[in-house]
Amino acid sequence: MKQSQLFFKTRKETPADADSINASYLIRAGFVQKHIAGAYAFLPLGLKVLKNIEQIIREEMNAIGGQEILMNIMQPKELWQKTGRWEALDDVLYKSGDEKNQIAMAPTHEEQVTTIVKNTINSYKDLPKALYQFQTKLRNEPRAKSGLLRGREFQMKDMYSFHATEEDFLNFYEESKKAYLKAYKRMGLEAKIVEASGGVFTQKNSHEFQVLTEVGEDTIYYCEKCDWAVNKEIAEVKVGDNCPKCGGEIKAAQAIEVGNIFPLETKYSGALEAKFVNQAGMEKEIIMGCYGIGLSRALGTIVEVYYDSTKNQMAWPKEVAPFAVHLISLGKNDEAEKIYQELIANKIEALYDDREISAGEKFAEADLVGCPIRLIVSEKSLANGGVEIAFNQETEKLSTGEVVDKVIHNLDNIIK
């Protein structure tokens, strides 16, 4: 993409209502625009990052047998009345329509997915199944704040699994934990699996995926020696106690929740009569699980972790970055164009700054865009052999013939 053609504009001033690092950065850097509290429009750069996160999640869900579907935001009132959530979720549920034709603007999709499965599954031979989607969620969040971390309209991956036995469910539940950790690692996030309360979904405990950061809303207790961790809300220990798993010292930290998984048992299959016939010929309610990842929330968390506010620089992890390479021409567009075409020919996504503006403006915006690798073509670089490459805060001079191989080598060696 040539930057002269990109729908993109940065701001020098910090938005007056920005209450978080991610909101301030994403608006100033031209990734998103805010129009109402708790709802953001994704512009080309922001949407590219969001779609990269989506693809990572899609690949990891497919790897454990998930099948992608797409459900509706508008759902009939009657469906939600059957589970009791038309009234129970009244505080967060957006409702529309007249008295005869009221609908719910779905904040979550347990009701609809259970109905879909009810109309498809008949026998134990049809199980297990796991269905997921990427969908816009609408929740009348009373505390919409912190940019993308807590919104009223947001992007989410929600998956639902269906099982004939508790054993089969538990096996899939454990596989989903591993898949989530892989997905977060690919996003550049180190997440901890944290035991939490079941909330409105189930009486059993659930599990959250938390990323340690000082700006996090949650407090978790964790052990540095092993993977034990628990949300403070349900903790029966305190800081300094011995870990119940390995005996190590328990510490506390702030964290951002980037996903959660729930055992649903038969809460929804029972209410909606989603049943199957088992091997003994008996009719049983389907055992269910729920698995959520907030895409926009994950994007905001990545910014909170990787944006350097002191230097006004962003460093996107390679798999979510809007472009792998930022190619900057300082008055040498003919030479830079050749490199750009070579990158394209080798399927390397590049943002090519071909604009006629000052070097200072180009570098300042490149710091905000935050691509993993920067290539600079200037009179000075050409005099020194060809191109200057900036990678992991180090610079190196290259001949033009070395550029593609060096870019590929560096991308392969970026861990985050």
C-alpha positions as CSV (number, residue, x, y, z in Angstrom):
1,M,0.0,0.0,0.0
2,K,1.3,3.4,-1.0
3,Q,0.9,5.8,1.9
4,S,-0.1,8.6,-0.5
5,Q,-3.2,6.5,-1.2
6,L,-3.9,5.3,2.3
7,F,-7.0,6.6,4.2
8,F,-5.0,7.8,7.1
9,K,-4.4,10.9,9.2
10,T,-2.5,11.3,12.5
11,R,-3.3,13.8,15.2
12,K,-0.8,15.8,17.3
13,E,-3.1,16.4,20.2
14,T,-4.4,13.9,22.7
15,P,-8.2,13.4,22.5
16,A,-9.8,15.3,25.4
17,D,-11.9,12.3,26.4
18,A,-9.3,9.6,26.0
19,D,-9.1,7.8,29.3
20,S,-6.5,5.2,28.5
21,I,-3.3,4.6,26.6
22,N,-5.0,2.5,23.9
23,A,-7.7,5.0,23.2
24,S,-5.3,7.9,23.0
25,Y,-2.8,6.1,20.8
26,L,-5.3,4.4,18.4
27,I,-7.1,7.7,17.8
28,R,-4.0,9.8,17.4
29,A,-2.3,7.2,15.1
30,G,-5.4,7.1,12.8
31,F,-6.3,3.5,13.6
32,V,-9.8,4.1,15.0
33,Q,-12.4,6.9,15.4
34,K,-14.7,7.3,18.3
35,H,-18.3,8.5,17.7
36,I,-20.2,7.6,20.9
37,A,-19.1,6.3,24.3
38,G,-18.0,2.7,24.1
39,A,-18.1,2.4,20.3
40,Y,-15.2,2.8,17.9
41,A,-15.0,2.7,14.1
42,F,-12.0,0.8,12.7
43,L,-10.1,2.6,10.0
44,P,-7.9,0.8,7.4
45,L,-4.8,0.4,9.7
46,G,-6.9,-0.6,12.7
47,L,-9.0,-3.0,10.7
48,K,-5.9,-4.7,9.4
49,V,-4.7,-5.3,12.9
50,L,-8.2,-6.5,14.0
51,K,-8.3,-8.9,11.0
52,N,-4.9,-10.3,11.8
53,I,-6.0,-11.0,15.3
54,E,-9.2,-12.7,13.9
55,Q,-7.1,-14.9,11.6
56,I,-4.8,-16.1,14.4
57,I,-7.9,-17.0,16.5
58,R,-9.6,-18.7,13.5
59,E,-6.5,-20.9,12.9
60,E,-6.3,-22.0,16.5
61,M,-10.0,-22.7,16.8
62,N,-10.0,-24.7,13.6
63,A,-7.0,-26.7,14.9
64,I,-9.1,-28.1,17.8
65,G,-12.1,-28.9,15.6
66,G,-14.0,-25.7,15.8
67,Q,-16.3,-24.9,12.8
68,E,-17.1,-21.3,11.9
69,I,-20.6,-20.0,11.6
70,L,-22.3,-16.6,11.7
71,M,-25.3,-15.9,13.9
72,N,-27.7,-13.0,14.2
73,I,-27.5,-9.9,16.3
74,M,-31.3,-9.5,16.3
75,Q,-33.0,-12.3,18.2
76,P,-36.6,-12.9,19.2
77,K,-37.7,-12.0,22.7
78,E,-39.3,-15.5,23.2
79,L,-35.9,-17.2,22.9
80,W,-34.5,-15.1,25.7
81,Q,-37.6,-15.6,27.9
82,K,-37.1,-19.4,27.7
83,T,-33.7,-19.0,29.5
84,G,-34.9,-16.3,31.8
85,R,-32.4,-13.8,30.5
86,W,-34.8,-11.4,29.0
87,E,-35.4,-10.1,32.5
88,A,-32.1,-11.2,34.2
89,L,-29.9,-9.3,31.7
90,D,-32.2,-6.3,31.6
91,D,-29.4,-3.9,32.7
92,V,-27.1,-4.7,29.7
93,L,-29.5,-6.0,27.1
94,Y,-30.4,-3.7,24.3
95,K,-34.0,-4.2,23.3
96,S,-35.9,-3.0,20.2
97,G,-39.3,-3.2,18.6
98,D,-42.9,-2.8,19.8
99,E,-44.7,-4.9,22.4
100,K,-45.7,-7.5,19.8
101,N,-42.4,-7.8,18.1
102,Q,-39.7,-7.2,20.6
103,I,-36.2,-8.3,19.9
104,A,-32.9,-8.6,21.8
105,M,-29.8,-7.1,20.3
106,A,-27.6,-10.1,21.3
107,P,-24.8,-9.4,23.8
108,T,-24.0,-13.1,23.6
109,H,-25.3,-16.1,21.7
110,E,-26.0,-19.1,23.9
111,E,-29.7,-19.0,23.1
112,Q,-29.4,-19.0,19.4
113,V,-26.5,-21.5,19.1
114,T,-28.3,-23.9,21.3
115,T,-31.4,-23.6,19.1
116,I,-29.4,-24.2,16.0
117,V,-27.9,-27.3,17.5
118,K,-31.2,-28.5,18.8
119,N,-32.5,-28.4,15.2
120,T,-29.5,-30.4,13.9
121,I,-28.3,-32.9,16.5
122,N,-30.3,-36.0,17.3
123,S,-27.9,-38.8,18.3
124,Y,-24.7,-39.3,20.4
125,K,-23.2,-40.1,17.0
126,D,-23.6,-36.4,16.0
127,L,-21.5,-35.3,19.0
128,P,-19.2,-33.7,19.9
129,K,-19.3,-30.4,18.0
130,A,-17.8,-27.0,18.4
131,L,-19.2,-23.9,16.7
132,Y,-17.7,-20.5,16.7
133,Q,-18.2,-17.1,15.1
134,F,-16.7,-13.6,14.9
135,Q,-19.5,-11.2,15.6
136,T,-20.3,-7.7,16.8
137,K,-21.7,-7.7,20.4
138,L,-23.9,-5.0,21.9
139,R,-24.0,-4.5,25.6
140,N,-25.4,-1.6,27.5
141,E,-22.2,-1.4,29.6
142,P,-22.8,1.1,32.4
143,R,-19.0,1.6,32.8
144,A,-17.9,2.0,29.2
145,K,-14.3,3.2,29.6
146,S,-10.7,2.4,28.9
147,G,-10.9,2.7,25.1
148,L,-11.3,-0.8,23.5
149,L,-11.1,-2.6,26.9
150,R,-14.7,-2.0,28.0
151,G,-17.2,-1.0,25.3
152,R,-20.8,-1.1,24.4
153,E,-20.2,-2.3,20.8
154,F,-17.2,-4.6,20.3
155,Q,-15.9,-7.5,18.2
156,M,-15.8,-10.9,19.8
157,K,-15.1,-14.6,19.0
158,D,-17.5,-16.8,20.8
159,M,-17.3,-20.6,20.6
160,Y,-19.7,-23.1,22.0
161,S,-19.0,-26.8,22.4
162,F,-21.6,-29.6,22.6
163,H,-20.9,-33.0,24.2
164,A,-22.6,-36.3,25.1
165,T,-20.5,-36.9,28.3
166,E,-18.9,-34.8,31.0
167,E,-15.6,-36.5,30.3
168,D,-15.6,-35.5,26.6
169,F,-16.5,-31.9,27.6
170,L,-13.6,-31.8,30.1
171,N,-11.1,-33.1,27.5
172,F,-12.2,-30.4,25.0
173,Y,-12.1,-27.7,27.8
174,E,-8.5,-28.5,28.4
175,E,-7.7,-28.4,24.7
176,S,-9.3,-25.0,24.5
177,K,-7.0,-23.7,27.2
178,K,-4.0,-24.7,25.2
179,A,-5.4,-23.2,22.0
180,Y,-6.1,-19.9,23.7
181,L,-2.5,-19.7,25.1
182,K,-1.2,-20.4,21.6
183,A,-3.4,-17.7,20.1
184,Y,-2.3,-15.1,22.7
185,K,1.3,-15.9,22.2
186,R,1.0,-15.4,18.5
187,M,-0.5,-12.0,19.3
188,G,2.5,-11.1,21.4
189,L,0.7,-11.5,24.7
190,E,1.7,-13.7,27.7
191,A,-1.5,-14.7,29.3
192,K,-2.1,-16.5,32.5
193,I,-5.0,-19.0,33.1
194,V,-6.8,-17.7,36.1
195,E,-9.5,-19.4,38.1
196,A,-12.6,-17.1,38.4
197,S,-16.2,-17.2,39.5
198,G,-18.9,-18.7,37.2
199,G,-20.9,-15.5,37.1
200,V,-24.4,-15.7,35.5
201,F,-23.5,-18.6,33.2
202,T,-22.9,-21.5,35.6
203,Q,-22.5,-22.4,39.3
204,K,-19.1,-23.9,38.6
205,N,-15.9,-21.8,38.4
206,S,-14.8,-20.5,35.0
207,H,-11.3,-19.6,33.8
208,E,-10.1,-16.2,32.6
209,F,-7.0,-15.4,30.5
210,Q,-5.3,-12.4,32.1
211,V,-2.3,-10.3,30.9
212,L,-0.3,-8.7,33.6
213,T,-0.1,-4.9,33.2
214,E,-0.3,-2.0,35.7
215,V,-3.4,-0.6,33.9
216,G,-5.5,-3.8,34.4
217,E,-8.8,-3.6,36.1
218,D,-8.5,-7.0,37.8
219,T,-6.3,-8.1,40.6
220,I,-5.0,-11.6,40.4
221,Y,-3.0,-13.7,42.8
222,Y,-0.4,-15.9,41.1
223,C,2.6,-18.1,41.8
224,E,5.9,-17.2,40.1
225,K,7.1,-20.8,40.3
226,C,4.1,-22.5,38.6
227,D,1.0,-21.8,36.6
228,W,-1.4,-21.4,39.6
229,A,-3.4,-18.2,39.5
230,V,-6.8,-17.1,40.9
231,N,-8.9,-13.9,40.6
232,K,-8.9,-11.9,43.8
233,E,-12.7,-12.0,43.9
234,I,-12.7,-15.7,44.8
235,A,-9.3,-16.0,46.4
236,E,-9.0,-17.9,49.7
237,V,-5.4,-16.9,50.1
238,K,-3.4,-13.7,50.5
239,V,-0.2,-12.2,49.2
240,G,2.8,-14.0,50.8
241,D,0.9,-17.3,51.4
242,N,2.3,-20.5,50.0
243,C,1.0,-21.6,46.6
244,P,-1.5,-24.5,47.1
245,K,-0.1,-26.2,44.1
246,C,3.7,-26.0,44.5
247,G,4.4,-24.2,47.8
248,G,5.9,-21.1,46.1
249,E,5.2,-17.6,47.3
250,I,1.9,-16.0,46.2
251,K,2.1,-12.5,44.6
252,A,-0.5,-10.0,43.4
253,A,-0.6,-8.1,40.2
254,Q,-3.0,-6.0,38.1
255,A,-4.2,-7.6,34.9
256,I,-6.4,-7.2,31.8
257,E,-8.8,-10.0,31.1
258,V,-8.5,-10.9,27.4
259,G,-10.7,-14.0,27.3
260,N,-12.7,-16.5,29.3
261,I,-14.1,-20.0,29.1
262,F,-17.1,-21.4,31.0
263,P,-18.6,-24.9,31.7
264,L,-22.3,-24.3,30.9
265,E,-23.4,-27.8,31.9
266,T,-27.0,-28.2,30.7
267,K,-28.2,-24.6,31.7
268,Y,-29.2,-23.7,28.1
269,S,-29.8,-27.1,26.6
270,G,-32.2,-27.8,29.4
271,A,-34.1,-24.5,29.1
272,L,-34.3,-24.9,25.3
273,E,-34.8,-28.6,25.2
274,A,-31.7,-29.4,23.2
275,K,-31.4,-33.2,23.6
276,F,-29.8,-36.2,22.0
277,V,-30.4,-40.0,22.2
278,N,-27.5,-41.8,23.9
279,Q,-26.1,-45.3,23.3
280,A,-28.6,-46.8,25.6
281,G,-31.5,-45.2,23.7
282,M,-32.2,-42.7,26.4
283,E,-32.9,-39.0,25.8
284,K,-30.3,-36.7,27.5
285,E,-29.7,-33.0,27.6
286,I,-26.5,-31.9,25.7
287,I,-23.6,-30.8,27.9
288,M,-22.2,-27.4,26.8
289,G,-19.2,-25.1,27.1
290,C,-18.6,-21.5,26.1
291,Y,-15.3,-19.9,25.0
292,G,-14.9,-16.2,24.4
293,I,-12.1,-13.9,23.2
294,G,-12.7,-10.2,22.7
295,L,-10.9,-9.2,19.5
296,S,-11.1,-5.5,20.0
297,R,-10.2,-6.0,23.7
298,A,-7.1,-8.0,22.7
299,L,-6.1,-5.2,20.3
300,G,-6.4,-2.6,23.1
301,T,-4.4,-4.8,25.4
302,I,-1.6,-5.2,22.8
303,V,-1.4,-1.4,22.7
304,E,-1.3,-1.1,26.5
305,V,1.7,-3.6,26.5
306,Y,3.7,-2.4,23.5
307,Y,3.1,1.3,23.2
308,D,6.0,3.5,24.6
309,S,4.4,6.7,25.7
310,T,7.7,8.3,26.6
311,K,9.0,7.9,23.0
312,N,5.6,8.1,21.3
313,Q,6.4,4.8,19.6
314,M,4.4,1.7,18.9
315,A,5.9,-1.7,18.2
316,W,3.3,-4.1,16.9
317,P,4.1,-7.8,17.3
318,K,4.8,-9.2,13.9
319,E,1.6,-11.4,13.4
320,V,-0.8,-8.6,14.2
321,A,1.1,-5.6,12.7
322,P,-0.8,-3.7,10.0
323,F,2.2,-4.2,7.7
324,A,5.4,-6.2,8.1
325,V,7.6,-3.5,6.5
326,H,7.4,0.3,6.4
327,L,9.4,1.5,3.4
328,I,10.3,5.2,3.6
329,S,11.6,7.2,0.6
330,L,13.4,10.4,1.3
331,G,13.2,12.0,-2.1
332,K,14.3,8.8,-3.9
333,N,11.0,7.4,-5.1
334,D,12.4,5.8,-8.3
335,E,14.8,3.6,-6.3
336,A,12.3,3.0,-3.5
337,E,9.6,1.9,-6.1
338,K,11.8,-0.9,-7.3
339,I,12.2,-2.2,-3.7
340,Y,8.5,-1.9,-3.1
341,Q,7.7,-4.0,-6.2
342,E,10.2,-6.6,-5.1
343,L,8.6,-6.8,-1.7
344,I,5.2,-7.3,-3.3
345,A,6.6,-10.0,-5.6
346,N,7.8,-11.9,-2.6
347,K,4.4,-11.5,-0.8
348,I,5.8,-9.2,1.9
349,E,3.2,-6.7,3.1
350,A,4.7,-3.3,2.9
351,L,3.5,0.3,3.6
352,Y,5.4,2.5,1.2
353,D,5.7,6.2,2.2
354,D,6.0,7.8,-1.2
355,R,4.7,11.2,0.0
356,E,6.4,14.6,-0.6
357,I,6.6,15.6,3.1
358,S,9.6,16.2,5.4
359,A,11.7,13.4,6.8
360,G,10.8,14.4,10.3
361,E,7.1,14.0,9.6
362,K,7.6,10.6,7.9
363,F,9.7,9.2,10.8
364,A,7.2,10.6,13.5
365,E,4.3,8.9,11.7
366,A,6.3,5.7,11.2
367,D,6.9,5.6,14.9
368,L,3.1,5.7,15.4
369,V,2.3,3.1,12.8
370,G,4.7,0.7,14.5
371,C,5.7,-1.8,11.7
372,P,8.3,-4.4,12.8
373,I,10.8,-3.5,10.1
374,R,11.7,-0.1,8.6
375,L,13.5,0.4,5.3
376,I,14.9,3.8,4.4
377,V,15.9,4.9,1.0
378,S,17.7,8.2,0.9
379,E,20.6,9.9,-0.8
380,K,22.8,9.0,2.2
381,S,21.7,5.3,2.2
382,L,22.3,5.0,-1.6
383,A,25.7,6.5,-1.2
384,N,26.4,3.9,1.5
385,G,25.3,1.0,-0.7
386,G,21.6,1.1,-1.0
387,V,19.2,0.8,1.9
388,E,19.1,1.4,5.6
389,I,17.1,-1.3,7.6
390,A,15.9,-0.6,11.1
391,F,15.0,-3.6,13.2
392,N,14.8,-4.1,17.0
393,Q,16.3,-0.6,17.5
394,E,19.4,-1.5,15.5
395,T,20.2,-0.2,12.0
396,E,22.2,-1.8,9.2
397,K,23.3,-0.8,5.7
398,L,22.3,-3.1,2.9
399,S,22.7,-3.3,-0.9
400,T,19.3,-3.2,-2.7
401,G,19.8,-6.8,-3.7
402,E,20.0,-7.9,-0.1
403,V,16.8,-6.3,1.1
404,V,14.2,-9.1,0.6
405,D,16.4,-11.8,2.0
406,K,17.2,-9.7,5.0
407,V,13.6,-8.7,5.6
408,I,12.5,-12.4,5.5
409,H,15.4,-13.4,7.8
410,N,14.5,-10.7,10.3
411,L,10.8,-11.5,10.3
412,D,11.6,-15.1,10.9
413,N,13.6,-14.1,14.0
414,I,11.1,-11.8,15.5
415,I,9.8,-13.8,18.6
416,K,6.9,-11.5,19.5
